[in-house]
Amino acid sequence: MRLSTANDRDDDRSRAVLAAALAAGIPLLDTADSYASDDADIGHNERLIANAIGTFRTADHSNPAWRPPTIVTKGGLERPDGAWVPNGRAKHLAAAARGSRERLGSDAIDVYLLHAVDPQTPLATSVRALAKLREAGIARAIGLSNVGVHQLEQALAITPIATVEVELSPHRLDALRSGLVARCRDHRIQLLAHRPLGGPAGVRRLERDGVVADLAARSKLTACELALAWLAQLGVVPLPGATRIETVHSIARAAAATLAPEVISALDTHWLHGGDATPAQATVTVADPTREVVILMGMPAAGKSTLAADYVARGYLRLNRDERGGTLANLARVLATELAGGATRAVLDNTYATRSLRAPVVVAATKHGIPVRCVVVETSLEDAQANAVARLLAKHGRLLEPAELMRGGEIGPSVQFRYRRDYEPPALDEGFASVEVIPFTRSATTGKRALIVELDDLVWRKRPRSPDDIEIIPLARERIATFAAAGYVVAGTTWLTSPTLDTALVEMLGVPLIVARCTHPAGPPICWCRKPLPGLALALAHAHGLDLAASLHVGRGPADRGFAARAGMRYADVADGFPLPA
């Protein structure tokens, strides 16, 4: 990648590096159409490789029996202005694959991968597009990059997968601990490991490691060569990124190395913390309520804290990142310390979206012979959004601005969307003694009933900029007055209008009316007040004592319908006529 993305890239130097790799017999080259400086440069790395192979074939030192390396390339990332933007749509993948095949100058791409899962495109759509490319002969084999076990299983339910590429290094073993390496082994899927040395920082860490230095010297390898050889014996194909000829030669030495069994064992102990890379190997399944660790997991604002409080009341030690800070990995280390010190019951209430995040907890507990029970708080995205807003209102008394959400470390909409994208359902094969699902139930509410009506194009035309621009839509005044006469609190919602309009609107309607508005621009949601998010309704309820379950939202279209559902209100679409009070 760096041959094409580095600011100081030099094509002549890059071709020399690739020529050295071909001469050394490197069997596989990993590339992507997006390995380039930006969209205008798409395919730069593929063109470099094609040029290098063509030149090597015709060079004087070329062997007639020589066979080119397997080429793995990827599609599904675009580079607008140098950014990395997922695009997993079928149309894009089809065009991208044909472009890659043409640049590589081959009849078919050896292996074609989806570079990254696109959160805006169902994974099934992208996988079916890959399968069609294989069926059409554009690619001989297909696979996925940057995925977890759950996503791999989703893809396998659609079509055979030949290759998976993920980050894996001695100091980044998520793919191992999550069970992804084992799944690939079980399905005979080739696993490629990018960043196998952990980048420049990882290289420095390896070179400073005394245990690694000693084992490397005994094996007549450098520390990096030893790490690559160790990864290879795990059954994965490491993908070190060479930018110098010297590095190519080092990679070749690592590929040819055979590690002694005692060296492998010592590295397993050193890097896998006693060999517990796969927690299920040490599962403790005997139920014992006096000795257990509970992972209480679920979406942010799913309601985990309420359940955790019940465990604490029963004598469980609570470990929560919000209270203690740090990382989930550090919490697992704290758990191990507490268990070693005599603790027998603990509850960890964090999101734990993926298998790799849950694995260290299972490892820590099973080392002490304590079973781990997983409890999933099953909460819909809509309910979790309402919970997140309710927490903000209880804590701050108002909705926070986007910058305030970020500064205060509060939950924003993107956090929950990211959880839903990354979520891997827990399973017994992770080493749990049991997995239990607890559905979320919304608490009953009390208060005044309200009519909350969308103002834009339902009460006033478009979005007026000044009081003089306000034009009331026929029938709206009369229907709103009817609700007010029936004892409803009347409120309106609007987007990108000014509070200077409110007094004029109330005068024109002739009834008291509260206005709640979102002032934030279009684009991905950065605030809680943009429909269909429920912030405006919950803020109105908090400020004016409303019972949203007894209230009605009148609006138009999917955003208003979603807004009502998330806030727990009844909904009426104005397309069916402006309703009368119940």
ZIRAUR-V14076 format. One record per residue. N is the residue number from 0. RES is the residue in one letter. SS is DSSP state (H for helix, E for strand, C for the rest). OMEGA is omega in whole degrees, 0 to 359 (999 if undefined). Layout:
# ZIRAUR-V14076
((N:RES:SS:OMEGA) (N:RES:SS:OMEGA))
This chain:
# ZIRAUR-V14076
((0:M:C:185) (1:R:H:176) (2:L:H:183) (3:S:H:184) (4:T:H:180) (5:A:C:180) (6:N:C:182) (7:D:C:183) (8:R:C:181) (9:D:C:186) (10:D:H:179) (11:D:H:178) (12:R:H:180) (13:S:H:179) (14:R:H:178) (15:A:H:178) (16:V:H:180) (17:L:H:177) (18:A:H:178) (19:A:H:178) (20:A:H:179) (21:L:H:180) (22:A:H:180) (23:A:C:179) (24:G:C:177) (25:I:C:190) (26:P:C:186) (27:L:E:174) (28:L:E:181) (29:D:E:183) (30:T:C:177) (31:A:C:178) (32:D:C:183) (33:S:C:175) (34:Y:C:188) (35:A:C:181) (36:S:C:179) (37:D:C:183) (38:D:H:180) (39:A:H:184) (40:D:H:185) (41:I:C:178) (42:G:C:183) (43:H:H:183) (44:N:H:178) (45:E:H:179) (46:R:H:177) (47:L:H:183) (48:I:H:180) (49:A:H:179) (50:N:H:181) (51:A:H:180) (52:I:H:179) (53:G:H:179) (54:T:H:182) (55:F:H:181) (56:R:H:187) (57:T:H:181) (58:A:C:182) (59:D:C:184) (60:H:C:183) (61:S:C:179) (62:N:C:180) (63:P:C:180) (64:A:C:184) (65:W:C:177) (66:R:C:181) (67:P:C:178) (68:P:C:171) (69:T:E:178) (70:I:E:173) (71:V:E:176) (72:T:E:189) (73:K:E:175) (74:G:E:179) (75:G:C:172) (76:L:E:175) (77:E:E:186) (78:R:C:179) (79:P:H:180) (80:D:H:178) (81:G:H:178) (82:A:C:177) (83:W:C:187) (84:V:E:180) (85:P:E:172) (86:N:C:182) (87:G:C:180) (88:R:C:184) (89:A:H:182) (90:K:H:180) (91:H:H:182) (92:L:H:179) (93:A:H:180) (94:A:H:181) (95:A:H:181) (96:A:H:179) (97:R:H:177) (98:G:H:179) (99:S:H:179) (100:R:H:180) (101:E:H:181) (102:R:H:180) (103:L:H:176) (104:G:C:182) (105:S:C:177) (106:D:C:179) (107:A:C:175) (108:I:E:180) (109:D:E:180) (110:V:E:182) (111:Y:E:184) (112:L:E:165) (113:L:E:189) (114:H:C:180) (115:A:C:177) (116:V:C:180) (117:D:C:182) (118:P:C:180) (119:Q:C:182) (120:T:C:177) (121:P:C:180) (122:L:H:180) (123:A:H:179) (124:T:H:180) (125:S:H:182) (126:V:H:178) (127:R:H:177) (128:A:H:177) (129:L:H:180) (130:A:H:178) (131:K:H:177) (132:L:H:177) (133:R:H:180) (134:E:H:181) (135:A:C:179) (136:G:C:177) (137:I:C:179) (138:A:E:179) (139:R:E:180) (140:A:E:183) (141:I:E:179) (142:G:E:186) (143:L:E:176) (144:S:E:176) (145:N:C:180) (146:V:C:175) (147:G:C:183) (148:V:H:184) (149:H:H:179) (150:Q:H:176) (151:L:H:180) (152:E:H:175) (153:Q:H:181) (154:A:H:181) (155:L:H:177) (156:A:C:182) (157:I:C:187) (158:T:C:175) (159:P:C:179) (160:I:C:184) (161:A:C:190) (162:T:E:173) (163:V:E:178) (164:E:E:179) (165:V:E:175) (166:E:E:179) (167:L:C:178) (168:S:E:180) (169:P:C:181) (170:H:C:175) (171:R:E:190) (172:L:C:182) (173:D:H:182) (174:A:H:178) (175:L:H:184) (176:R:H:179) (177:S:C:183) (178:G:C:182) (179:L:H:179) (180:V:H:180) (181:A:H:179) (182:R:H:180) (183:C:H:178) (184:R:H:181) (185:D:H:183) (186:H:C:180) (187:R:C:178) (188:I:C:176) (189:Q:E:179) (190:L:E:177) (191:L:E:183) (192:A:E:176) (193:H:E:188) (194:R:C:185) (195:P:C:176) (196:L:C:178) (197:G:C:180) (198:G:H:182) (199:P:H:179) (200:A:H:178) (201:G:H:177) (202:V:H:179) (203:R:H:179) (204:R:H:177) (205:L:H:184) (206:E:H:179) (207:R:H:187) (208:D:C:183) (209:G:H:179) (210:V:H:180) (211:V:H:180) (212:A:H:180) (213:D:H:181) (214:L:H:178) (215:A:H:180) (216:A:H:178) (217:R:H:181) (218:S:H:181) (219:K:C:179) (220:L:C:170) (221:T:C:179) (222:A:H:181) (223:C:H:178) (224:E:H:178) (225:L:H:180) (226:A:H:179) (227:L:H:180) (228:A:H:178) (229:W:H:177) (230:L:H:181) (231:A:H:181) (232:Q:H:173) (233:L:C:180) (234:G:C:178) (235:V:C:178) (236:V:E:179) (237:P:E:182) (238:L:E:177) (239:P:C:181) (240:G:C:182) (241:A:C:173) (242:T:C:178) (243:R:C:180) (244:I:H:179) (245:E:H:179) (246:T:H:177) (247:V:H:181) (248:H:H:178) (249:S:H:178) (250:I:H:180) (251:A:H:178) (252:R:H:179) (253:A:H:182) (254:A:H:182) (255:A:H:187) (256:A:C:172) (257:T:C:183) (258:L:C:176) (259:A:C:181) (260:P:H:182) (261:E:H:176) (262:V:H:178) (263:I:H:181) (264:S:H:180) (265:A:H:179) (266:L:H:176) (267:D:H:180) (268:T:H:184) (269:H:H:187) (270:W:H:183) (271:L:H:176) (272:H:C:177) (273:G:C:176) (274:G:C:182) (275:D:C:180) (276:A:C:179) (277:T:C:187) (278:P:H:184) (279:A:H:179) (280:Q:H:184) (281:A:H:184) (282:T:C:172) (283:V:C:189) (284:T:C:182) (285:V:C:180) (286:A:C:180) (287:D:C:184) (288:P:C:178) (289:T:C:180) (290:R:C:179) (291:E:E:171) (292:V:E:180) (293:V:E:168) (294:I:E:180) (295:L:E:190) (296:M:E:178) (297:G:C:181) (298:M:C:173) (299:P:C:182) (300:A:C:179) (301:A:C:183) (302:G:C:182) (303:K:H:185) (304:S:H:180) (305:T:H:179) (306:L:H:180) (307:A:H:180) (308:A:H:178) (309:D:H:177) (310:Y:H:180) (311:V:H:179) (312:A:H:179) (313:R:C:173) (314:G:C:178) (315:Y:C:171) (316:L:E:181) (317:R:E:175) (318:L:E:185) (319:N:C:184) (320:R:H:180) (321:D:H:182) (322:E:H:187) (323:R:H:183) (324:G:C:179) (325:G:C:184) (326:T:C:176) (327:L:H:177) (328:A:H:178) (329:N:H:176) (330:L:H:178) (331:A:H:177) (332:R:H:176) (333:V:H:177) (334:L:H:180) (335:A:H:179) (336:T:H:181) (337:E:H:179) (338:L:H:177) (339:A:H:180) (340:G:C:175) (341:G:C:177) (342:A:C:182) (343:T:C:180) (344:R:E:180) (345:A:E:175) (346:V:E:179) (347:L:E:183) (348:D:E:178) (349:N:C:185) (350:T:C:178) (351:Y:C:186) (352:A:C:188) (353:T:C:178) (354:R:H:183) (355:S:H:178) (356:L:H:181) (357:R:H:188) (358:A:H:182) (359:P:H:178) (360:V:H:179) (361:V:H:179) (362:V:H:183) (363:A:H:183) (364:A:H:184) (365:T:H:175) (366:K:C:180) (367:H:C:177) (368:G:C:182) (369:I:C:180) (370:P:E:179) (371:V:E:177) (372:R:E:179) (373:C:E:178) (374:V:E:182) (375:V:E:173) (376:V:E:186) (377:E:E:183) (378:T:C:177) (379:S:C:176) (380:L:H:183) (381:E:H:179) (382:D:H:179) (383:A:H:177) (384:Q:H:179) (385:A:H:178) (386:N:H:181) (387:A:H:179) (388:V:H:180) (389:A:H:178) (390:R:H:179) (391:L:H:182) (392:L:H:179) (393:A:H:184) (394:K:H:188) (395:H:H:180) (396:G:C:181) (397:R:C:172) (398:L:C:181) (399:L:C:174) (400:E:C:181) (401:P:H:180) (402:A:H:179) (403:E:H:177) (404:L:H:182) (405:M:H:182) (406:R:H:184) (407:G:C:181) (408:G:C:180) (409:E:C:180) (410:I:C:173) (411:G:C:183) (412:P:H:185) (413:S:H:180) (414:V:H:181) (415:Q:H:176) (416:F:H:180) (417:R:H:178) (418:Y:H:181) (419:R:H:179) (420:R:H:187) (421:D:H:192) (422:Y:C:172) (423:E:C:182) (424:P:C:179) (425:P:C:181) (426:A:C:182) (427:L:H:182) (428:D:H:173) (429:E:H:181) (430:G:C:180) (431:F:C:173) (432:A:C:177) (433:S:E:174) (434:V:E:184) (435:E:E:180) (436:V:E:178) (437:I:E:180) (438:P:E:178) (439:F:C:174) (440:T:C:181) (441:R:C:180) (442:S:C:177) (443:A:C:181) (444:T:C:176) (445:T:C:179) (446:G:C:183) (447:K:E:176) (448:R:C:185) (449:A:E:164) (450:L:E:175) (451:I:E:187) (452:V:E:174) (453:E:E:183) (454:L:C:189) (455:D:E:178) (456:D:C:173) (457:L:C:178) (458:V:C:172) (459:W:E:183) (460:R:C:179) (461:K:C:178) (462:R:C:183) (463:P:C:180) (464:R:C:180) (465:S:C:178) (466:P:H:181) (467:D:H:180) (468:D:H:186) (469:I:C:174) (470:E:C:183) (471:I:E:180) (472:I:C:180) (473:P:C:179) (474:L:C:182) (475:A:H:182) (476:R:H:184) (477:E:H:182) (478:R:H:178) (479:I:H:178) (480:A:H:179) (481:T:H:178) (482:F:H:179) (483:A:H:179) (484:A:H:180) (485:A:C:176) (486:G:C:178) (487:Y:C:164) (488:V:E:183) (489:V:E:179) (490:A:E:179) (491:G:E:176) (492:T:E:181) (493:T:E:182) (494:W:E:173) (495:L:C:172) (496:T:C:186) (497:S:C:175) (498:P:H:179) (499:T:H:181) (500:L:H:193) (501:D:H:182) (502:T:H:180) (503:A:H:180) (504:L:H:180) (505:V:H:179) (506:E:H:182) (507:M:H:179) (508:L:H:179) (509:G:C:178) (510:V:C:175) (511:P:C:180) (512:L:C:178) (513:I:E:181) (514:V:E:174) (515:A:E:187) (516:R:E:169) (517:C:E:182) (518:T:C:187) (519:H:C:189) (520:P:C:178) (521:A:C:182) (522:G:C:178) (523:P:C:185) (524:P:C:179) (525:I:C:183) (526:C:C:178) (527:W:C:186) (528:C:C:179) (529:R:C:175) (530:K:C:9) (531:P:C:176) (532:L:C:194) (533:P:C:189) (534:G:H:184) (535:L:H:181) (536:A:H:182) (537:L:H:176) (538:A:H:176) (539:L:H:181) (540:A:H:181) (541:H:H:185) (542:A:H:189) (543:H:H:175) (544:G:C:183) (545:L:E:170) (546:D:C:185) (547:L:H:179) (548:A:H:179) (549:A:H:185) (550:S:C:184) (551:L:E:172) (552:H:E:176) (553:V:E:183) (554:G:E:181) (555:R:C:170) (556:G:C:187) (557:P:H:182) (558:A:H:180) (559:D:H:179) (560:R:H:179) (561:G:H:177) (562:F:H:181) (563:A:H:182) (564:A:H:181) (565:R:H:181) (566:A:H:179) (567:G:C:179) (568:M:C:167) (569:R:E:183) (570:Y:E:173) (571:A:E:179) (572:D:E:184) (573:V:H:176) (574:A:H:178) (575:D:H:181) (576:G:C:179) (577:F:C:188) (578:P:C:173) (579:L:C:179) (580:P:C:179) (581:A:C:999))
